Amino acid sequence: MPIENSLSDPFNQPGLDLTDSELRETAYEIFVGACRSSGGGRPLTYVSQSSGRSSDKTSALPSLQRSLTLTTASKVKKALGMKVKKKKEKESNGPELNGPATVGELMRVQMRIPEFVDSRVRRALLRIAAAQVLGRRIESVVLPVEFLQQLKSSDFQTQREYEIWQKRNLKVLEAGLLLHPKLPLDRKDPAAQQLRQFIRGAREKPIETGRHSEAVQTLRKVTMQLACRSVDDYAPDTCHWADGTPLNLRLYQVLLEALFDVEEPTSMIEEVDEVLELIKKTWGILGIDQRFHNLCFSWVLFNHYVSTGQVENDFLFAADNLLLEVKKDAKSTLDSGYSKVLCLTMNSMLEWAERGLLAYHESFYRGNIDLMQSILSLGLTAAVILAEENPHENGRRKIDDVANTNVDIYIRSSMRKAFSQESEKVRINRKSAKSQLNHLPALCMLAQDVTDLAFTEKEIYSPILQKWHPLAVGVAVATLHSCFGQEVQKFVSGIKELTPDVIQVLIAADKLEKDLVQMAVEDSVNSDDGGKSIIQEMTPYEAEAVIVDLVKSWIKIRVGRLEEWVDRNLQQEVWNPKANRERFAPSAVEVLRTIDETMEAFFLLPIPMHPDLLPELMSSLDTCLRDYILKAKAGCGSRSSFLPILPPLTRCKGGSKLNGVFKKRDRSQMLQRRKSQLNTIDDNDPYDIPQLCVRANTFHHIRKDLEQLEKRTVAHLKSIGIRDGIINSSRKNFELSLASCVEAIQQVCEAAAYKIIFEELKHVFWDNLYVGDTSSSRIEPFLQELEQNLEVVAVTVQDNTVRTRLITNIMRASFEGFSLVLLAGGPSRNFTLEDSSIIQEDFRFLMDLFWSNGDGLPRELIEKHSVTVKGVLPLFSIDTCSLIEQFKSIMLTDGHGSSTKSRLPLPSTPDQWGPNEPNTILRVLCHRNDKAATTFLKKNYNLPKKL
């Protein structure tokens, strides 16, 4: 897209009230007069070129009448860097008859001067020359006055034409002597006041011109007084009537514009060298020198390029090349008048150039990038010239930095506008029907467009810009980074929850940022600071950190919901074995399902940092699941909560056989009631044996499901290309939950076992076994009910391992209970030597129940847990005196007593019963129903017979 054509003309200041045609006629008169003056005083004649007609047939003007011939390539064009083009031949059947044949005729055609006007000008110049004495130079003549004197109304076709011509000459005099004089003019100058009055009167009523006109003579006198003023450059034969700025520059501009083909405005005439040589002859009249010529010519070339639609780039290249000469001229002169015009011209050029450079993406592309280089060169040269002309306005900024600073501004401005256009394009595309198929978020599309823009910048524009700015790529990508960063900030501030679109945008932003930073680093590797300043300018998006924070928030929300769900559903859980076929808690199924869904959703998040965030997710889920397990096992009890408190040591109470019979009847009735209770188990008791079994099943199910979850997690990690090393580290997940499961299974199994033995079967075990008469209160009832409980366990606990563990705990609890009955059963339990065989037989029955003819627990496991009981049982078959001696020996050997003392100390309760443990032997004696035992206990410990 071409740059806007409007230009501020530095030579067209207010008050210069001359039309283009008036300026052309005036400039043409000066041109012809200057060329006449260069003829060395030889006669000036004119030959008309109009269809064989002629007037004032005399010899031709030598400098203007040279024949036009095709010569060698133009030196002017070559110096300006312009291409030499062949002129297009016009379609015709024969040679051109009416085309210009001389330089003078070419100039007339180029300046669009009619032949009758040209004829009148030459006729007037001949008369002027004839009237001059000693051939005065043209610079000493005020041409408008001379024309007014030599021509009268009869020389014009109409009176109106004459009046227009007269007014033009007077306007030229006003412009050159009053409005824009060469030397400053005092408004009270009498000659100036007189001239103003004369011109004012002539506007109201035309003056009579001609050789004998008094008005013209008066005008001559006044104008000569004003035109011949001089200060330092005193030259008595020079009149300053057309050499004041900007009149002289406007007239000179008109002459230079004649170098462009009037028929083909985008071409320069082939005879540019010859014509320009003649134009330079006007320098004396117009007060032009080489520096003004360079300045004016560069402006004319530039202005013509712009005004003809920016088609012929050669004119721009030429203007740019000529500006280098202008720059040299500016450094070598202190002329304030020149400096003023220079600044106006450079400002106009710079303003136009910056219209394109501040948005160079709109004006330039791969096909016209050379044009951008010329416009950039021209604009920067103009900017440097302005900076050198006004050093005080630059402050501390060095003039050498002007180009760098300006290019920096152009890059940032253009990149911002390009970004804005891409953003708007994305917005429009998103609204169109076509884009409905594209589900990418708008910022993702914009990120891709910005990436393309950055690479296009680096490939096409930066090679040009780097000639003036070494970090052109860095500045461009830093600007794009900043623009997109503002969009990212707005986007992040509006995020309410983590969604795939949000992650897509943040990942796209992160990728874009890495691409831009990489480009900046590569561009600045050879810079003085290594690109540090550019990199520091690129404030990180921290998209990854935002993603991490969002994912952490997402994890927190998901886990928080799960925690609330756990609390709510655990309160409602009834642990009913009939709840499902697998007989574990529905709440656990839901917890595990939610964890699995959370993991699945996590891996579906389109983020690149799954391995980094997975530990936090797993840890949070692990903690939540552990809390479920801890809460699920809370209240189940433990071994210690069901074990009866050991009663104080007492002597056996003894009892009659009759009493034993009565107790047997009572026990039979109690057993019948207990059986009816077993048939009506309360399924809603959360801590009943079946419910405890369900808890054990639940914890086992959680542990097994966690193993599967670990495998699924590994599969997810492999699917996204995670290395084995990272995968192996992820296998340590759910450590807390797994450990809690193992611990919970053990605790529940132990609690259930001791609950069965010491609470559920208390009536047939602790309250009944061997109470009173040993033979009439044997273990059979206990075994019957214990077997029923084992059947419940076998049916309810699904996993063999957990079932074995639970039954093993029941066995251990029953063995421990059997020991307690024998050793700490209280005064109602008393044994004789004859009872030892009954006790040993009952214990064998108990072990056989767990062995169950090989269908129960392994024999080795039973033997392992029966060691303690088997070690104690032989004590019941040893006679009392031997037991007493054994006890005393152990007490003396272990230092518990002295042979000299009458009483033995009371041994402490051991952690484990044993045949050589004094407290164990003492307890056997306490339950021994004979006089020797009673006497020993009374003498040494004074133990009571009842509690």
ZAMARGU-4260 file (C-alpha; in steps of 0.2 Angstrom, whole numbers, plus 5000, padded with zeros to 4 digits):
<rodrens>
0) 5000/5000/5000 | 5008/5017/4995 | 5012/5030/5008 | 5000/5044/5009 | 5005/5057/4996
5) 5001/5073/5005 | 5017/5083/5008 | 5021/5100/5016 | 5030/5111/5003 | 5045/5119/5011
10) 5046/5132/4997 | 5028/5137/4997 | 5026/5149/5012 | 5011/5160/5015 | 5011/5176/5005
15) 5018/5169/4989 | 5002/5172/4979 | 5008/5166/4963 | 4999/5152/4953 | 5008/5137/4946
20) 5006/5144/4928 | 5012/5161/4934 | 5027/5154/4942 | 5031/5144/4926 | 5030/5159/4915
25) 5041/5169/4927 | 5053/5155/4928 | 5053/5153/4909 | 5056/5171/4906 | 5071/5170/4919
30) 5077/5155/4910 | 5077/5162/4893 | 5084/5178/4899 | 5099/5169/4908 | 5103/5159/4892
35) 5103/5175/4882 | 5115/5183/4894 | 5127/5169/4892 | 5128/5172/4874 | 5143/5184/4876
40) 5133/5199/4869 | 5130/5191/4852 | 5114/5196/4844 | 5099/5187/4850 | 5086/5181/4837
45) 5072/5169/4837 | 5065/5156/4825 | 5047/5150/4828 | 5044/5131/4827 | 5026/5132/4824
50) 5021/5124/4807 | 5033/5134/4796 | 5026/5151/4803 | 5039/5163/4808 | 5040/5180/4816
55) 5055/5192/4819 | 5065/5180/4808 | 5083/5182/4814 | 5098/5171/4819 | 5094/5159/4833
60) 5099/5160/4851 | 5115/5150/4852 | 5113/5141/4869 | 5095/5137/4866 | 5096/5133/4848
65) 5107/5118/4849 | 5100/5103/4840 | 5094/5088/4850 | 5104/5073/4847 | 5106/5056/4855
70) 5122/5057/4865 | 5130/5045/4877 | 5122/5040/4893 | 5117/5054/4905 | 5131/5059/4918
75) 5118/5067/4929 | 5107/5051/4930 | 5123/5040/4933 | 5128/5052/4947 | 5111/5050/4955
80) 5111/5032/4953 | 5096/5031/4941 | 5094/5019/4927 | 5095/5024/4909 | 5078/5020/4900
85) 5075/5020/4882 | 5061/5032/4877 | 5045/5024/4871 | 5043/5027/4852 | 5026/5034/4848
90) 5015/5025/4835 | 5017/5034/4818 | 5019/5031/4800 | 5033/5043/4798 | 5046/5054/4807
95) 5039/5066/4820 | 5037/5083/4812 | 5031/5094/4826 | 5042/5088/4841 | 5055/5099/4848
100) 5071/5100/4838 | 5081/5111/4850 | 5085/5112/4868 | 5075/5129/4869 | 5060/5121/4861
105) 5061/5106/4872 | 5062/5117/4887 | 5046/5127/4881 | 5037/5111/4878 | 5042/5104/4895
110) 5037/5120/4904 | 5020/5120/4895 | 5023/5138/4888 | 5013/5142/4872 | 5022/5147/4857
115) 5014/5164/4856 | 5020/5167/4874 | 5037/5161/4870 | 5037/5172/4855 | 5032/5187/4865
120) 5046/5184/4878 | 5060/5182/4865 | 5053/5198/4857 | 5054/5208/4873 | 5071/5201/4877
125) 5077/5207/4860 | 5071/5224/4863 | 5078/5224/4881 | 5095/5219/4873 | 5094/5233/4860
130) 5090/5246/4873 | 5105/5241/4885 | 5121/5251/4884 | 5137/5241/4883 | 5128/5225/4884
135) 5123/5224/4903 | 5122/5207/4911 | 5105/5200/4914 | 5109/5200/4933 | 5108/5219/4933
140) 5091/5219/4925 | 5074/5218/4934 | 5066/5208/4921 | 5047/5211/4926 | 5050/5230/4925
145) 5059/5228/4908 | 5045/5218/4902 | 5033/5231/4907 | 5043/5244/4898 | 5046/5234/4882
150) 5028/5227/4880 | 5012/5235/4879 | 4994/5230/4876 | 4996/5229/4857 | 5008/5214/4860
155) 4994/5204/4867 | 4980/5195/4859 | 4967/5202/4871 | 4966/5216/4883 | 4962/5203/4897
160) 4977/5194/4893 | 4987/5209/4894 | 4980/5214/4911 | 4983/5197/4918 | 5001/5198/4912
165) 5003/5215/4920 | 4996/5209/4936 | 5008/5194/4936 | 5023/5205/4934 | 5018/5216/4948
170) 5015/5201/4959 | 5032/5195/4955 | 5039/5212/4960 | 5029/5212/4976 | 5035/5194/4981
175) 5053/5197/4976 | 5055/5215/4983 | 5042/5217/4997 | 5037/5199/5004 | 5053/5189/5002
180) 5067/5201/4998 | 5085/5195/4998 | 5090/5207/5012 | 5078/5211/5027 | 5067/5226/5023
185) 5062/5240/5034 | 5043/5242/5032 | 5045/5261/5034 | 5057/5261/5019 | 5050/5275/5008
190) 5054/5265/4992 | 5045/5250/4999 | 5030/5261/5004 | 5029/5269/4987 | 5030/5252/4978
195) 5016/5245/4989 | 5005/5260/4984 | 5010/5258/4966 | 5005/5240/4966 | 4989/5243/4975
200) 4984/5256/4962 | 4988/5245/4948 | 4976/5232/4955 | 4962/5244/4955 | 4967/5251/4937
205) 4979/5244/4925 | 4994/5255/4921 | 4999/5260/4904 | 5015/5251/4900 | 5027/5253/4885
210) 5044/5261/4882 | 5038/5279/4885 | 5026/5275/4900 | 5029/5287/4915 | 5021/5274/4927
215) 5034/5262/4921 | 5048/5274/4923 | 5042/5278/4941 | 5041/5259/4944 | 5059/5257/4938
220) 5066/5270/4949 | 5057/5263/4965 | 5062/5244/4961 | 5080/5249/4957 | 5081/5257/4974
225) 5075/5241/4982 | 5083/5228/4971 | 5101/5236/4972 | 5102/5236/4991 | 5117/5226/4996
230) 5127/5223/5012 | 5143/5212/5013 | 5141/5205/4995 | 5141/5222/4987 | 5140/5220/4968
235) 5134/5236/4959 | 5129/5227/4944 | 5117/5214/4953 | 5099/5217/4956 | 5091/5207/4970
240) 5073/5205/4964 | 5071/5186/4962 | 5084/5179/4974 | 5075/5180/4990 | 5070/5164/4999
245) 5058/5155/4996 | 5053/5164/4980 | 5069/5160/4971 | 5068/5141/4977 | 5050/5140/4970
250) 5055/5147/4953 | 5070/5136/4953 | 5059/5121/4958 | 5048/5125/4943 | 5063/5125/4931
255) 5070/5108/4938 | 5052/5100/4936 | 5055/5103/4918 | 5067/5089/4918 | 5053/5076/4920
260) 5045/5071/4903 | 5029/5081/4902 | 5021/5067/4892 | 5027/5053/4903 | 5028/5060/4921
265) 5037/5045/4928 | 5052/5047/4916 | 5066/5060/4915 | 5070/5067/4899 | 5085/5060/4890
270) 5093/5077/4887 | 5093/5080/4906 | 5112/5085/4906 | 5110/5098/4893 | 5094/5106/4900
275) 5101/5106/4918 | 5117/5114/4911 | 5106/5128/4905 | 5095/5129/4920 | 5111/5132/4931
280) 5113/5148/4921 | 5099/5155/4931 | 5109/5154/4947 | 5115/5172/4945 | 5097/5179/4944
285) 5090/5167/4957 | 5104/5168/4970 | 5106/5149/4969 | 5123/5141/4972 | 5128/5122/4973
290) 5121/5119/4990 | 5104/5126/4986 | 5104/5117/4970 | 5107/5100/4979 | 5094/5104/4992
295) 5081/5110/4979 | 5085/5096/4967 | 5083/5082/4980 | 5067/5090/4985 | 5061/5090/4967
300) 5066/5072/4964 | 5057/5067/4980 | 5042/5077/4977 | 5040/5071/4960 | 5041/5053/4965
305) 5027/5056/4978 | 5016/5067/4967 | 5017/5054/4953 | 5010/5040/4963 | 5026/5033/4970
310) 5028/5023/4954 | 5046/5027/4948 | 5057/5022/4962 | 5072/5029/4953 | 5067/5046/4958
315) 5067/5041/4976 | 5084/5033/4974 | 5091/5048/4966 | 5084/5060/4980 | 5091/5048/4993
320) 5108/5048/4985 | 5108/5067/4982 | 5104/5069/5001 | 5121/5063/5005 | 5128/5079/4996
325) 5115/5089/5005 | 5122/5082/5022 | 5139/5087/5017 | 5134/5105/5012 | 5124/5107/5029
330) 5140/5103/5038 | 5150/5116/5029 | 5139/5131/5030 | 5132/5142/5044 | 5120/5152/5033
335) 5104/5153/5044 | 5093/5156/5029 | 5099/5140/5021 | 5098/5131/5038 | 5079/5136/5039
340) 5075/5130/5022 | 5085/5114/5025 | 5075/5111/5041 | 5059/5113/5032 | 5064/5102/5018
345) 5071/5088/5029 | 5055/5089/5040 | 5044/5087/5026 | 5054/5072/5019 | 5055/5064/5036
350) 5037/5066/5040 | 5032/5058/5024 | 5045/5044/5026 | 5039/5040/5044 | 5021/5038/5038
355) 5028/5022/5029 | 5041/5018/5042 | 5031/5019/5057 | 5020/5005/5049 | 5032/4998/5037
360) 5023/4981/5037 | 5008/4990/5028 | 5019/4998/5014 | 5033/4985/5011 | 5034/4967/5007
365) 5046/4955/4999 | 5043/4962/4982 | 5047/4980/4986 | 5059/4978/5000 | 5073/4988/4991
370) 5061/5003/4991 | 5060/5002/5010 | 5079/5003/5011 | 5079/5019/5001 | 5064/5027/5011
375) 5073/5022/5027 | 5090/5029/5021 | 5081/5045/5015 | 5072/5047/5031 | 5087/5043/5042
380) 5098/5055/5032 | 5085/5069/5035 | 5084/5065/5053 | 5102/5066/5055 | 5103/5082/5046
385) 5090/5089/5057 | 5099/5083/5073 | 5115/5091/5067 | 5106/5107/5063 | 5097/5108/5080
390) 5110/5100/5092 | 5102/5108/5107 | 5085/5099/5104 | 5094/5082/5106 | 5099/5084/5124
395) 5111/5071/5129 | 5108/5060/5115 | 5122/5059/5103 | 5119/5063/5085 | 5127/5047/5080
400) 5113/5038/5089 | 5099/5047/5079 | 5098/5033/5066 | 5098/5019/5079 | 5085/5028/5089
405) 5074/5031/5075 | 5075/5014/5068 | 5071/5007/5085 | 5055/5018/5085 | 5050/5012/5068
410) 5052/4994/5073 | 5042/4996/5089 | 5028/5006/5080 | 5026/4995/5065 | 5027/4979/5075
415) 5013/4986/5087 | 5002/4990/5072 | 5006/4973/5064 | 5001/4965/5080 | 4985/4975/5081
420) 4981/4970/5063 | 4984/4952/5067 | 4974/4953/5082 | 4959/4961/5073 | 4961/4948/5059
425) 4959/4934/5072 | 4944/4942/5080 | 4935/4944/5063 | 4940/4926/5058 | 4933/4919/5074
430) 4916/4927/5070 | 4915/4920/5052 | 4906/4905/5048 | 4921/4896/5041 | 4931/4897/5057
435) 4917/4888/5067 | 4927/4872/5062 | 4942/4879/5070 | 4941/4875/5088 | 4957/4883/5093
440) 4956/4897/5106 | 4958/4915/5098 | 4975/4918/5108 | 4982/4901/5101 | 4978/4907/5083
445) 4986/4924/5087 | 5001/4916/5095 | 5004/4906/5078 | 5001/4922/5068 | 5014/4932/5079
450) 5026/4918/5077 | 5024/4919/5058 | 5026/4938/5060 | 5042/4937/5069 | 5050/4925/5057
455) 5044/4936/5042 | 5051/4951/5051 | 5068/4942/5053 | 5068/4936/5035 | 5062/4951/5025
460) 5064/4967/5036 | 5077/4964/5048 | 5091/4963/5035 | 5087/4980/5030 | 5085/4988/5047
465) 5101/4980/5054 | 5111/4992/5043 | 5106/5005/5056 | 5101/4995/5071 | 5112/4980/5075
470) 5098/4973/5087 | 5084/4975/5074 | 5077/4957/5077 | 5079/4958/5095 | 5069/4974/5096
475) 5055/4967/5085 | 5053/4951/5095 | 5054/4961/5111 | 5040/4972/5105 | 5029/4957/5099
480) 5033/4949/5116 | 5027/4964/5125 | 5011/4965/5114 | 5006/4947/5116 | 5011/4948/5135
485) 4998/4961/5138 | 4985/4949/5130 | 4991/4935/5141 | 4990/4946/5156 | 4972/4950/5152
490) 4968/4932/5149 | 4976/4926/5165 | 4967/4939/5175 | 4950/4932/5168 | 4954/4914/5171
495) 4941/4906/5184 | 4945/4888/5182 | 4957/4876/5173 | 4950/4871/5156 | 4958/4863/5140
500) 4956/4880/5131 | 4966/4889/5145 | 4980/4876/5145 | 4981/4877/5126 | 4982/4896/5127
505) 4996/4896/5140 | 5006/4882/5131 | 5005/4892/5115 | 5010/4908/5125 | 5025/4898/5132
510) 5030/4891/5115 | 5029/4908/5107 | 5039/4916/5121 | 5053/4903/5119 | 5053/4906/5100
515) 5055/4925/5102 | 5068/4924/5116 | 5078/4912/5105 | 5077/4924/5091 | 5083/4938/5102
520) 5097/4928/5109 | 5103/4923/5092 | 5102/4941/5085 | 5112/4948/5100 | 5126/4935/5101
525) 5138/4948/5094 | 5131/4963/5102 | 5141/4973/5116 | 5130/4967/5130 | 5126/4950/5123
530) 5108/4955/5121 | 5106/4957/5140 | 5096/4973/5138 | 5084/4966/5125 | 5082/4950/5136
535) 5079/4960/5151 | 5065/4970/5142 | 5056/4954/5139 | 5046/4952/5155 | 5043/4933/5156
540) 5025/4927/5154 | 5028/4914/5167 | 5015/4903/5157 | 5022/4887/5164 | 5021/4894/5182
545) 5003/4900/5178 | 4999/4882/5172 | 5007/4875/5187 | 4997/4886/5199 | 4981/4882/5190
550) 4984/4863/5190 | 4989/4864/5208 | 4973/4874/5211 | 4964/4861/5201 | 4971/4847/5211
555) 4967/4856/5227 | 4948/4858/5222 | 4947/4840/5216 | 4955/4833/5232 | 4944/4845/5243
560) 4929/4839/5235 | 4935/4821/5238 | 4938/4825/5256 | 4921/4832/5258 | 4914/4817/5250
565) 4924/4805/5261 | 4918/4813/5277 | 4900/4813/5271 | 4899/4795/5265 | 4909/4788/5279
570) 4896/4794/5291 | 4882/4785/5280 | 4892/4769/5277 | 4884/4754/5286 | 4898/4741/5281
575) 4884/4729/5277 | 4891/4713/5269 | 4876/4712/5259 | 4879/4729/5251 | 4888/4721/5236
580) 4894/4704/5230 | 4912/4707/5234 | 4907/4712/5252 | 4917/4728/5253 | 4911/4745/5257
585) 4902/4755/5242 | 4910/4771/5249 | 4927/4763/5245 | 4922/4759/5227 | 4917/4777/5225
590) 4932/4784/5233 | 4943/4774/5221 | 4933/4778/5206 | 4934/4796/5210 | 4953/4795/5212
595) 4954/4785/5195 | 4943/4798/5187 | 4954/4812/5194 | 4970/4803/5188 | 4962/4801/5171
600) 4957/4819/5170 | 4974/4825/5175 | 4983/4815/5161 | 4970/4822/5149 | 4975/4840/5153
605) 4986/4845/5138 | 5001/4851/5149 | 5019/4847/5146 | 5023/4845/5165 | 5013/4829/5170
610) 5029/4821/5178 | 5032/4837/5188 | 5015/4839/5195 | 5010/4821/5196 | 5019/4819/5213
615) 5009/4833/5221 | 4993/4825/5214 | 4997/4808/5220 | 5002/4815/5237 | 4986/4824/5239
620) 4976/4809/5233 | 4986/4798/5244 | 4983/4809/5260 | 4965/4809/5256 | 4964/4790/5254
625) 4974/4787/5269 | 4962/4798/5279 | 4948/4787/5272 | 4957/4772/5278 | 4961/4780/5295
630) 4943/4785/5298 | 4936/4769/5292 | 4946/4759/5305 | 4943/4771/5319 | 4932/4764/5332
635) 4936/4746/5327 | 4945/4744/5343 | 4961/4734/5346 | 4968/4719/5355 | 4970/4729/5371
640) 4953/4736/5370 | 4945/4718/5371 | 4957/4709/5383 | 4950/4708/5400 | 4960/4717/5414
645) 4970/4704/5424 | 4962/4702/5441 | 4973/4703/5457 | 4981/4687/5462 | 4969/4677/5473
650) 4969/4659/5480 | 4956/4647/5472 | 4940/4647/5481 | 4936/4629/5478 | 4918/4622/5477
655) 4907/4607/5479 | 4902/4596/5464 | 4884/4600/5467 | 4888/4618/5465 | 4896/4613/5448
660) 4880/4604/5443 | 4869/4620/5446 | 4881/4631/5437 | 4881/4618/5422 | 4862/4620/5421
665) 4864/4639/5421 | 4876/4638/5408 | 4865/4628/5397 | 4851/4640/5398 | 4863/4654/5394
670) 4870/4645/5379 | 4853/4643/5372 | 4849/4662/5374 | 4866/4666/5366 | 4862/4655/5351
675) 4846/4664/5348 | 4855/4680/5348 | 4867/4674/5335 | 4853/4670/5324 | 4847/4688/5324
680) 4863/4698/5321 | 4861/4717/5319 | 4867/4721/5302 | 4867/4739/5306 | 4880/4738/5320
685) 4895/4745/5311 | 4907/4736/5323 | 4899/4719/5323 | 4910/4705/5316 | 4903/4704/5299
690) 4905/4723/5297 | 4923/4722/5303 | 4926/4708/5290 | 4919/4720/5277 | 4931/4733/5283
695) 4945/4721/5281 | 4939/4717/5264 | 4938/4735/5260 | 4956/4739/5265 | 4962/4724/5255
700) 4952/4730/5240 | 4959/4747/5241 | 4977/4740/5242 | 4974/4729/5226 | 4966/4743/5217
705) 4980/4755/5221 | 4992/4742/5212 | 4981/4743/5197 | 4981/4762/5198 | 5000/4762/5198
710) 5000/4751/5182 | 4988/4763/5174 | 4998/4778/5180 | 5014/4770/5172 | 5004/4767/5156
715) 4999/4785/5155 | 5017/4791/5158 | 5023/4780/5144 | 5010/4786/5132 | 5016/4804/5134
720) 5034/4798/5131 | 5041/4799/5149 | 5057/4791/5152 | 5059/4775/5162 | 5069/4784/5176
725) 5055/4796/5179 | 5042/4782/5178 | 5052/4771/5191 | 5051/4786/5203 | 5032/4787/5201
730) 5031/4769/5208 | 5033/4776/5225 | 5016/4784/5225 | 5002/4780/5238 | 5015/4774/5250
735) 5004/4782/5265 | 4988/4773/5259 | 4997/4756/5255 | 5005/4757/5272 | 4989/4762/5280
740) 4980/4748/5272 | 4992/4735/5278 | 4991/4742/5296 | 4972/4744/5295 | 4970/4725/5289
745) 4981/4720/5303 | 4972/4731/5316 | 4954/4726/5310 | 4959/4707/5310 | 4966/4708/5327
750) 4952/4719/5334 | 4939/4707/5326 | 4948/4692/5333 | 4949/4698/5351 | 4931/4705/5350
755) 4925/4687/5345 | 4935/4679/5359 | 4933/4691/5373 | 4917/4700/5369 | 4906/4689/5357
760) 4911/4673/5365 | 4914/4680/5383 | 4899/4670/5390 | 4905/4653/5384 | 4924/4657/5386
765) 4929/4669/5399 | 4913/4668/5409 | 4911/4649/5408 | 4926/4639/5404 | 4933/4629/5419
770) 4922/4640/5431 | 4918/4629/5446 | 4920/4611/5442 | 4933/4609/5427 | 4925/4593/5421
775) 4908/4600/5419 | 4913/4617/5411 | 4924/4611/5397 | 4928/4620/5381 | 4915/4611/5370
780) 4902/4626/5370 | 4916/4638/5366 | 4921/4628/5351 | 4904/4627/5345 | 4901/4645/5345
785) 4919/4649/5339 | 4916/4637/5324 | 4900/4647/5320 | 4910/4663/5320 | 4924/4656/5309
790) 4910/4651/5297 | 4904/4669/5297 | 4922/4675/5293 | 4925/4662/5280 | 4909/4667/5271
795) 4912/4686/5273 | 4930/4688/5270 | 4933/4685/5251 | 4952/4685/5250 | 4961/4670/5256
800) 4976/4680/5263 | 4965/4692/5273 | 4954/4677/5278 | 4970/4667/5284 | 4976/4683/5293
805) 4960/4685/5302 | 4958/4667/5307 | 4976/4667/5313 | 4972/4682/5324 | 4957/4673/5331
810) 4967/4658/5334 | 4980/4668/5343 | 4967/4677/5353 | 4959/4660/5358 | 4976/4653/5363
815) 4980/4669/5373 | 4962/4668/5381 | 4965/4650/5385 | 4981/4655/5394 | 4972/4669/5404
820) 4958/4657/5409 | 4971/4645/5416 | 4982/4658/5424 | 4971/4674/5427 | 4954/4667/5428
825) 4950/4672/5446 | 4946/4663/5462 | 4931/4653/5454 | 4943/4643/5443 | 4953/4629/5452
830) 4962/4614/5446 | 4968/4598/5453 | 4982/4587/5446 | 4969/4576/5438 | 4962/4591/5428
835) 4978/4593/5419 | 4973/4580/5406 | 4956/4588/5403 | 4965/4605/5400 | 4977/4597/5388
840) 4963/4588/5379 | 4953/4604/5378 | 4968/4613/5371 | 4970/4599/5358 | 4952/4601/5353
845) 4955/4620/5351 | 4970/4617/5340 | 4961/4604/5330 | 4947/4616/5326 | 4959/4628/5318
850) 4967/4614/5309 | 4951/4607/5303 | 4958/4591/5297 | 4969/4600/5285 | 4956/4612/5278
855) 4960/4626/5291 | 4976/4634/5295 | 4993/4626/5292 | 5000/4614/5306 | 5016/4624/5307
860) 5006/4641/5310 | 4996/4633/5323 | 5011/4625/5332 | 5020/4642/5331 | 5006/4651/5340
865) 5003/4637/5353 | 5020/4637/5360 | 5016/4648/5375 | 5001/4638/5380 | 5010/4621/5377
870) 5024/4628/5388 | 5012/4632/5402 | 5001/4616/5402 | 5014/4604/5409 | 5014/4615/5425
875) 4996/4609/5429 | 5002/4591/5430 | 5016/4594/5442 | 5012/4591/5461 | 5011/4606/5472
880) 5026/4603/5482 | 5037/4602/5467 | 5029/4617/5460 | 5033/4627/5476 | 5051/4621/5476
885) 5053/4626/5458 | 5045/4643/5461 | 5057/4646/5476 | 5072/4640/5466 | 5068/4652/5452
890) 5065/4666/5464 | 5081/4664/5473 | 5091/4661/5457 | 5084/4677/5449 | 5088/4687/5465
895) 5070/4690/5470 | 5072/4683/5487 | 5083/4676/5501 | 5083/4660/5509 | 5085/4668/5526
900) 5069/4678/5524 | 5052/4670/5529 | 5042/4677/5515 | 5046/4678/5496 | 5042/4694/5486
905) 5028/4695/5474 | 5035/4693/5456 | 5030/4705/5443 | 5018/4701/5429 | 5028/4695/5413
910) 5025/4700/5395 | 5024/4682/5391 | 5019/4667/5401 | 5032/4653/5403 | 5036/4637/5412
915) 5051/4645/5420 | 5043/4662/5424 | 5040/4664/5442 | 5024/4674/5440 | 5017/4660/5429
920) 5021/4646/5442 | 5014/4657/5456 | 4997/4659/5446 | 4997/4640/5443 | 4998/4638/5462
925) 4985/4651/5465 | 4973/4640/5455 | 4978/4624/5463 | 4964/4617/5473 | 4974/4608/5487
930) 4980/4613/5505 | 4998/4614/5502 | 4996/4627/5489 | 4984/4637/5500 | 4996/4636/5515
935) 5011/4642/5504 | 5001/4656/5497 | 4994/4661/5514 | 5011/4661/5522 | 5020/4670/5509
940) 5007/4682/5501 | 4992/4681/5512 | 4981/4681/5496 | 4962/4682/5498 | 4951/4668/5492
945) 4939/4680/5483 | 4941/4697/5474
</rodrens>
